[in-house]
Amino acid sequence: MEGGVGTAAGPLIEGLVPCSGSPGLESLPAEADELERVRRLELLADLFATVSEKTVDAT
């Protein structure tokens, strides 16, 4: 495992970046693609249930 990312998840999260501004019509296809990639990770719905909201917001 390199950088905390397993080999199976690596390609799915590679290239995901924080939003750099308000989404617009120009960025809509890229935003939809990123959302689909995150959904394919099949993260548990309660993954961050034990993490404080303050900690999640800080990242």
Secondary structure, DSSP 8 states (H G I E B T S, - for coil): -BTTB-TTTHHHHTT-----S---TTTHHHHHHHHHHHHHT---TTTTTTS-HHHHHH-
